[in-house]
Structure formats: C-alpha cells, structure tokens
Amino acid sequence: MSGLPFKGIRVLDISNFWAGPFAGQFLGDLGAEVFKIEAIQHMDPFRNFANLPQGDAEAARLFYEWSARTNGANRNKYGLTLNLRDSKGRDLFLRLVAISDIVIENFSTRVMTSLELDYPFLRAANPSIIMVSMPGYGSTGPYKDYVSYAHSLEDFVGITSGGGYPGGPPVRYGLGMADPIAGMFAAVAIVAAVEQRDRSGSGQHVEVAQAEALTTLMAEDILTYQIQSSVSARQGNRSSIMSPHGVYPCKGKEKWIAIAVQSDEQWRSLCDVLGQREWLEQSTFATARDRKEHEDELDQLIAEVTTRWESYDLMHSLQRAGAPAAVVADGSEPLSDPHWQGRGFFQPMARKVTGTHPYNNFPGVFSNGRPPLRLPAPTLGEHNAVVLRELLGLNDQELSSLAHEKVIGTVPLGLGM
Amino acid sequence: MVGQALAGMKVLQVGEGVGVAFAAKLLADLGADVVIVEPPGGSSLRNMGPFARGPGAGDESGALFTYLNANKKGITLNPKHKRALGIIRKLVLEFDVLIEEYTPRHGHPLGLTYETLSQLNPRLIHIATTPFGETGPYRDFEESDLICRALATTVFHSGLAGHPPLLVGRNISAYFPGLYAAGLAIALYYQRRRNGRGEHVDLSKIECLINLSASSALEYAYTGGHFSRGYRRSNQFPAPVWPCKDGYIGFTLMTQAQWEQLCVLVGHPELVEDPRFRDPLSRTASAAEAEHIIGPWFKERTMQECFTLGQELRVPIAPVLGPGELLRDPQHRARSYWTNLSPVEDKPLEAPGAPFHLPSSAWAIRSAAPRLGEHNEQVLCGQLGLSNRVVGRLRSQGVI
C-alpha cells in the first residue's frame, strides 16, 4: 500500500458505542492515527456486549475485551484511558488536542460542556481543531436532551414503521443499523471538513444530529407520503411493483433464499430453473401485475418447490439463468463463502486477550489492494504508556503516579453505564 | 461554490442507480461541481414515481430523481456512438472524480474500464460501485436491494421468532454504500493534492452492507454461535415495539437504572424489588408477565405522551413514526430541517435537508435537478471548449 489519504492526521476518538467509533474507524482505515480514549471509570459501554467462548473462565473475567461489536468497530486505533473529569486527565487531553486534528464525541449534549471541553476550550488549545459532535436528536430543539440509541432513532425516523409482516405490527431491524449509517454520515462530514481546512487553514465544529442524518434515508417515503397522502402498508419482503419478490424456505433449518424477479424474462428463467414451466401457462401469472394480484398463491407455490433445494445451489442456478436470487446468509456463512474469501474480505488478525480471528476488511479495494488492517481494536488503555511517553514526554514516575490516582489505567472500575 | 468545503472539485456521475446519485448528491451539496451523464433517452430514474404533478405532466421527472439530483448539471451522451470516445476523453481529462455505479454483467455505462480511464487521465479518481465487487464468483450476479441485503447477512437476523427473515429498511443498499463512495471520493481528492495521483476504488455494496450486521461474523468466530431471530433473546427485554393509543412506541433498555425508571413511569415501582424482574436475564424469562403489567400504561396513552413522559424520566423511549408523523414532528421543525423541493411555489414538497452541519460550508438547494441535457452547451462548450457548431453536429448525429 503506497500511501493512505490520512497519514499524518491525528484523531482523538472519545465516542462510545458504535456511531462515533465507526466514523473514527473509517479515518483510521484510511491512514489516520486514531486514539480511542476511554476511562477506567467509564469504559466504552459497548464492551458490555460480550461474546464469550463457552466455559472460558479467563474470558469471563476479561469479558470487556470479548465484545465482537466493539472489536469490530475500533480497529486501526490506539487505546488510551484518561479520566476527563480529573483535572490532570483533562489537561493531558488538551495537550493531545494541541497536537491533533480531529476530536469525535457522541455524548448527549451537556457532557462536553460540563467537562469544560466544548468547542471554545478545544479551539483555545488548537485553533485549527475539527470537533465533531454527534447528538441523537440535535444540540438544539425540544428533544436536545433526550436519550437515544440506534433502535430509538430507527423508530423515530421511520425505518421501524416500514418494517413488518403484512397485516402485522412494526418490526425493528434486528441489529441496529442506525449507528454505522450515522457513523458514515459523520465520516463524510469529517473528511469534508479536513478537505476544507486544507485550503482554508481553519477548523470548525461539525454537528451530525443523528436523527437528521438518518432521515435522509427516508426521502422516498417522505416524498411519496406528500404526493399520495399515504404510504404503502407494511409488506414483509414483498415489493410494490416486482413479483415474485420475497424470502422462501430452502432445505434444512433456517435456510432461506431471496428472490426478486424484475422482468417477465426473469420470471421465465425462474420457472425454468424451478422446473415449473406450467406456471408460464397460467394467465394469473402472466405479467408482474397479475403475479402481484395473485401473490399469496404464487408465494406458496414457490415455497413448495424451493424447500426441496439447497440454498446455495438454488442461488447459483437462478443467477446463471439471469434471475436475481441470493442466499439469506446468516452471520457465519460469509466466513466459508468462496466469494467473500476469494475477495479477501476477512483478515485473520492477532489481538491481545482474544487471540487470532477473522475481522472484516475495509470495503474498498484500491489499485494496490485494500487499505490494511494495521492494528486490532485496542485493549483498555493498551497504549497509555507509549503514547503519553512519546507524544507528551511523560516519564515513568509521572505515569506511575497517574495510574495510582486512577487518571489512567487498564482495569475498569465501573461497568461504564 | 466559493466558501463551501468541496468548492472546485469536479465530479462526473455515471450510472442510473439511486446509490450513485446519492453519493454524488452528498458531494454536490458540499459545493462540488457535479455533472450527471445520461443516455440521450434519459436516466431510467427519471421515470420512477411518484411524480409531484402526476405522470405525464410535461417533462417532469419523478420526485426521487428531482430530490437526488438537485445542485447538479446534466449532459447527455450515447457512449456507443463512434464519435463518443472523443467527448469522453475530453470529459475525463477535465474532471477530478468519476463516480460510477454499474453491474459487471451489464458492463460499464460509458464502456470504459479504469485501465483506459487512467491512461486518459492518470490523475482521475474513479470510485466504481458494484453490487458484489469487480472480482469474485458473484461478480456477474444480478442484483436488487433485497438480493444485496440478503447476501450481506442483513436480512437473516431481523423478524420475529417463528417467521421468515425480514427485510427492514428501504434501499439501504443504495444509501449506505453511497456514503462510502462519497467519503472515499473526498479522501482521495485530498490525497491527490499531496501525491498528484489518481486512484481506483472497487467498492462492493455487500462489503459495505455487512457492516450493518454488528460484526456477527466475528461474534460467530468468538463463540461458535450466533443469535437467532426474534425478540425473545437473552439480552432483549422488553419486546422492543409496544402498542399505544395511536400507534406504537419503541423501547431500548440498556441499564438497570432505566428499567427502574420505567417501573416508576408506569406507576409500578414495586416491580424493582420483584424477584421475577430483578436483572436482565430474569426479566427476559418473565417477559410476558412484565409486559402484561406494564403494557396497559402505554395502551392508554398516545405515542407523543409516552415519548415525552418517558424521556422526562430518562427512559429511552421513541415513537415509531411514519413519514406523515415525522413531517409534523416538532424537533425537525425547530431546527428548520426540511427543505422545499417544489417545482410549484405555492405547493410545498418537502424533502430531507442537511444531513450534517459544517458551519463553514452552508448547505442549500441552489438549483433544481437538471432537465435532460440541460447543460450540454454549458459543459461541452464552456468547459471542454467545443464550438456551438460542433455541439450542434453532435446532437444531430445522436452522439449527445
């Protein structure tokens, strides 16, 4: 890899959970030196989502290093702990701000002010600092102090309302998509601010109100609602226009295929592959509109056939014939899938405490390959000594005294909630 | 646009997908000069409804096209015409970034690979978004939003226990990779100022999308298992979505304190001491009972009441809003978030506004989406230096 865009850029990522760290990770992946800054009094609460190997007592003791979510969102970062509520911790942080380019935080609105670390303070330490705040609903407005998580924001902007089986209640996305999406909106805003600063020399205080960023995804529903004075009812995996369009059972437990027929030609291919040419004779299935009208019957007929197929075989057979189809993959299947493997998407990486496992690579292959995974997600306070010594010139005695005063450390005092 | 973050960045948008239009919109709204390149018959996205004034109202395009392509110029080009290559060559030399979405099975919209593009302009930044990547066994697969989401593991884990996996979210396979495309375009433009070089990015939608699965592959690698679908899982109490008087509200309980506040909110503080509900695991085991006791409070109140009263006690409740309710919600209104897209002044058509605030880069809709070929002269003559006569000939020959 000849060079990465953000080599030489330093980021202080004091954000928690997923949205802020995801933005910091994008910068780290593209070469920035990112410091994930937690505190032993308040470690990143995302670490509580531990995924412990069975019967491993040591893992249970160090549960906070076993969160796949956290470790998947904080690679290419160094790990520090600094108690920002302690005046020494705060001073050290401001000394880092003076030699850094970006600060990312996603606390609720009052926190940085209460720490005396809001933009005026950061700018005093470094006039060209780019500060990025990611409040849930916004720093102003009637909801500015409201508590939100990824799921709440999906509920608020309308993602949840649109999901659900026909005739049923709203059903949430299972894994919280709002966080990485808001994180990427923040990433775009941050790189734009970096680009602007390159020409103007000035930093700025960027705000990404997550509810505003996420509402961008709802443009189609918002426009449709205004023009038609209504929005379509929840339709499960169906489409308003395409048919057949849905998820059908395959052979085995929890094996499914997704099929999305977009033309009459693809419909013919589907019938061919499924060995059901007689469906082509049925006038009730002749056009997409006909098929939509008789969707209940059609979906049932398709399911009766797909249930005899292995999901990957069916996907390949349909795709060879030009019909859009895909295995409804569970989280583990990409690890043994020749396409994901062939593209080198998973990278084995050694990490303290957890050992070696496959991590998601950066999505995006440059001319010379993917931007590399240089660092695994840090253990708590892993790089305190090296960073404070090398960047701020602290000696061993000073480090020891900070640890004694619990300004820095590597063992959590609380659960970070 | 002077004073905006991406002032001076020149971007060509190629391809008819929502994703590339969205990626380029992010750049245009930050001040980049974006030109969309359409076939002479127009992008198929123009024909996608709904239409603000009804289909067939003049040459009006669909509302989504109008929203996605504001702040951009538009030219037309027939890449298959033998005279097209000369125009493409000039375009590629003139622009900084070519942001493209294509399906390998159907070929590049302009008929050009990066190999050719980089020979024409080694400084070009080429972001090529494909559904599955430019290499690999699935390279030539057909796609759709459902297909991409399914293969990227972002359908399996949603839905209710005992029901099929469920697709939640519309066209996320366009928007999420679009964010990566925009971020990469800016990063590489920033890098080019230093090293003078262009770059190519093979951006696979499913490789972006798998990040929405909360590292479930890694979770599987750590534990050898992965969680099943549906609400009754070990860390999921209460069931996330509850009915109330005029709709639904959503819960997320992350801490013991929030559970205790919830008990206070619904007038059952005694539940805190009740052994059935002492910790997350026992609450999940006794979920049905808890919901039976707590549920009525919500059923008797509106979404807004549940939301306001709950948040007053710092319980992370949110209303499950549809688009109409979101348009009426006071938070977005208080921040003047919505932008008016209407072609007719007295009939507002509101659309999402700024997704983020850069104080030094003011966000605004400065121009409407281009009419088909609206800027052929401005770009081909004004920027590429062709004469009006030549452009007229190109038009009559069907090159543009």
Interface residues (C-beta under 8 A of the other chain):
Chain A: G3 L4 P5 F6 W18 F22 F26 L30 P45 F49 N51 L52 P53 Q54 W66 A68 R69 N71 G72 A73 Y137 G138 T140 G141 P142 Y143 D145 Y146 V147 S148 Y149 A150 H151 S152 L153 E154 D155 F156 V157 G158 I159 T160 S161 G162 G163 G164 Y165 P169 P170 V171 R172 Y173 G174 L175 G176 M177 P180 I181 M184 F185 A186 A187 V188 A189 V191 A192 A193 V194 E195 Q196 D198 S200 S202 Q204 H205 V206 E207 V208 A209 A211 E212 A213 T215 T216 L217 M218 A219 E220 D221 I222 L223 T224 Y225 Q226 I227 Q228 V231 G236 N237 S239 M242 H245 G246 V247 P249 E254 W256 A258 A260 Q262 Q266 Q319 G322 A323 P324 A325 A326 V327 V328 A329 D330 G331 S332 E333 P334 L335 P338 H339 W340 G342 R343 F345 F346 T354 H357 P358 Y359 N360 N361 P363 G364 V365 F366 S367 M417
Chain B: Q4 A5 L6 L26 L30 P50 F51 A52 A63 L64 Y67 L68 Y114 F132 G133 E134 T135 G136 P137 Y138 D140 F141 E142 E143 S144 D145 L146 I147 C148 R149 A150 L151 A152 T153 T154 V155 F156 H157 S158 G159 L160 H163 P164 P165 L166 L167 V168 G169 R170 N171 I172 Y175 F176 P177 L179 Y180 A182 G183 L184 I186 A187 L188 Y189 Y190 Q191 R193 N195 E199 H200 V201 D202 L203 S204 E207 C208 I210 N211 L212 S213 A214 S215 S216 A217 L218 E219 Y220 A221 Y222 T223 G224 H226 S228 R229 N235 P240 V241 P243 Y248 I249 G250 T252 M254 T255 Q256 A257 Q311 R314 V315 P316 I317 A318 P319 V320 L321 G322 P323 G324 L326 L327 D329 P330 Q331 H332 A334 R335 Y337 L341 L349 E350 A351 P352 G353 A354 P355 F356 H357 L358 P359 S360 S361
